[in-house]
Amino acid sequence: MSEITLNPDVVCSPLPEGGVLLDLDTKQYFALNRTGMTVWQHLEDGGSLAGLRASLGEAAAGDLDAFAACLIGHGLATQAPAREPGAVPTAPPAQGPWDAPTVTPHGRPLAQVILSPFDPTVPIPE
Amino acid sequence: MLLTLPWLSLALPDLTSAIEEQMRRAAAKFAAGESRTAVHLGGELACDDRGAPDAAEDVMRHANVSFQFVSGIETVDEARYATRDGSVVCVDHAARHVSFRLNRAVFDAPYSTWTDLFAAPLAATWRHHGCFPLHAAAVAFDDGTSVMVVGASGSGKTTTALALVTAGATWRADDKVLLHHAGAGLLATSLYANTNLAPQTIAAHPHLGFALARPPLNETNEKRACLLRELGQRVDLSPFAPSALLFPIRVTRHTSSFRPISTIDALLRLAEQSPTSGDRTVMRRQHELLVTLARRAPAWEIEAGSDVLIAPGSFARALRDAVSHHAVSASA
């Protein structure tokens, strides 16, 4: 896995236990663990996977690749070409023990699970 | 009656066109055989003793639906249609048009499949003004803690809230609230002044026996309509700041249990009970509001056992003890 580009239609919100992603296209929520949140924010701030690999070492490289593949698989990111070495920003230093980053889809997309009095069969004019 | 909430008056200009558009769409879909909405609407209108179901259906079929806001109130069934400020909705079959006979607070729709035609455009209008519906009941304890009980139909929202009210809490809302930003925080406002009780819930509360004499909502729903003030002496439907979240799940054992859940879990459960929008800007604002609520209010999952019905007092005490120590203060 080289680099990835985050889907601009995904909203990320940090929360105490990690964070959530909301895909505005699919109306699907995803939960991120703390490491996943850190990685996402690093990429959102212009960081790179290469920078993270360099900072975290080989032990984390496999986890990062798996996480990136998961993001791509869920439509939360797309594959991107590797950056020139000089353009690779420095990754934040690793803190504490390494937990593999995870992203977990939550149930079904919102549009399919809401059975609310305010969710009529007739489309809402908006 | 004057509107007392500034954010409600914001929605007035575009509400009319939203309802008109919704009615046009509903009528067209029904005429094309793509929707049974009008049939449902006709069924609901049967409770209006001035017309027959097929009359309403006929109105919808010909798409000659018009509506007007008029002054004055004609009560059809207060327990069933009462809204927060006492407005009601009627249909004028003789004139072959739907008349929303409302007082000034046109935002309080009655509970029924009217939501297809009335509350849906209201919800759309609200959302564009930053107010988002949430499927929840709410009560307040004497210490100022306002807990919202959030969940799908049948999850036990009303039963849980009723147990707490029976033990002395104050009704703040049942079934539907509007969430909206207020400064750095948020407020919740009850939409309705009534609720619908399942027969087993009524049976567990002897003082509510009067409700069993009322007709069921319809052929497939045995619930009975009641005014909140009939279910408890203390009712306060003014806007409030939620300080704790409860997500009930029914279980078959006797004793209920409470489990704190993560902010992420609470947010995802909130999102499931707040209908989403097709408009990305609106969806983003809704998400941000729910994040604010999830961050602010600690949350618990309630495995609601039979003690909710059999021993509401002890259930309420255990729940209040669990929640009150951790809930954010009302003034936070």
Boltz contact constraints between the chains, C-beta under 6 A:
constraints:
  - contact:
      token1: [A, 11]
      token2: [B, 284]
      max_distance: 6.0
  - contact:
      token1: [A, 11]
      token2: [B, 287]
      max_distance: 6.0
  - contact:
      token1: [A, 13]
      token2: [B, 291]
      max_distance: 6.0
  - contact:
      token1: [A, 15]
      token2: [B, 263]
      max_distance: 6.0
  - contact:
      token1: [A, 15]
      token2: [B, 264]
      max_distance: 6.0
  - contact:
      token1: [A, 16]
      token2: [B, 263]
      max_distance: 6.0
  - contact:
      token1: [A, 17]
      token2: [B, 262]
      max_distance: 6.0
  - contact:
      token1: [A, 17]
      token2: [B, 264]
      max_distance: 6.0
  - contact:
      token1: [A, 20]
      token2: [B, 264]
      max_distance: 6.0
  - contact:
      token1: [A, 20]
      token2: [B, 267]
      max_distance: 6.0
  - contact:
      token1: [A, 22]
      token2: [B, 287]
      max_distance: 6.0
  - contact:
      token1: [A, 24]
      token2: [B, 280]
      max_distance: 6.0
  - contact:
      token1: [A, 24]
      token2: [B, 283]
      max_distance: 6.0
  - contact:
      token1: [A, 27]
      token2: [B, 276]
      max_distance: 6.0
  - contact:
      token1: [A, 29]
      token2: [B, 268]
      max_distance: 6.0
  - contact:
      token1: [A, 29]
      token2: [B, 271]
      max_distance: 6.0
  - contact:
      token1: [A, 31]
      token2: [B, 264]
      max_distance: 6.0
  - contact:
      token1: [A, 106]
      token2: [B, 268]
      max_distance: 6.0
  - contact:
      token1: [A, 110]
      token2: [B, 276]
      max_distance: 6.0
  - contact:
      token1: [A, 113]
      token2: [B, 272]
      max_distance: 6.0
  - contact:
      token1: [A, 114]
      token2: [B, 275]
      max_distance: 6.0
  - contact:
      token1: [A, 116]
      token2: [B, 135]
      max_distance: 6.0
  - contact:
      token1: [A, 116]
      token2: [B, 275]
      max_distance: 6.0
  - contact:
      token1: [A, 117]
      token2: [B, 115]
      max_distance: 6.0
  - contact:
      token1: [A, 118]
      token2: [B, 119]
      max_distance: 6.0
  - contact:
      token1: [A, 118]
      token2: [B, 123]
      max_distance: 6.0
  - contact:
      token1: [A, 118]
      token2: [B, 133]
      max_distance: 6.0
  - contact:
      token1: [A, 118]
      token2: [B, 275]
      max_distance: 6.0
  - contact:
      token1: [A, 119]
      token2: [B, 275]
      max_distance: 6.0
  - contact:
      token1: [A, 120]
      token2: [B, 116]
      max_distance: 6.0
  - contact:
      token1: [A, 120]
      token2: [B, 120]
      max_distance: 6.0
  - contact:
      token1: [A, 121]
      token2: [B, 35]
      max_distance: 6.0
  - contact:
      token1: [A, 122]
      token2: [B, 25]
      max_distance: 6.0
  - contact:
      token1: [A, 122]
      token2: [B, 26]
      max_distance: 6.0
  - contact:
      token1: [A, 122]
      token2: [B, 37]
      max_distance: 6.0
  - contact:
      token1: [A, 122]
      token2: [B, 116]
      max_distance: 6.0
  - contact:
      token1: [A, 124]
      token2: [B, 120]
      max_distance: 6.0
  - contact:
      token1: [A, 124]
      token2: [B, 124]
      max_distance: 6.0
  - contact:
      token1: [A, 125]
      token2: [B, 18]
      max_distance: 6.0
  - contact:
      token1: [A, 125]
      token2: [B, 21]
      max_distance: 6.0
  - contact:
      token1: [A, 125]
      token2: [B, 22]
      max_distance: 6.0
  - contact:
      token1: [A, 126]
      token2: [B, 124]
      max_distance: 6.0
  - contact:
      token1: [A, 126]
      token2: [B, 279]
      max_distance: 6.0
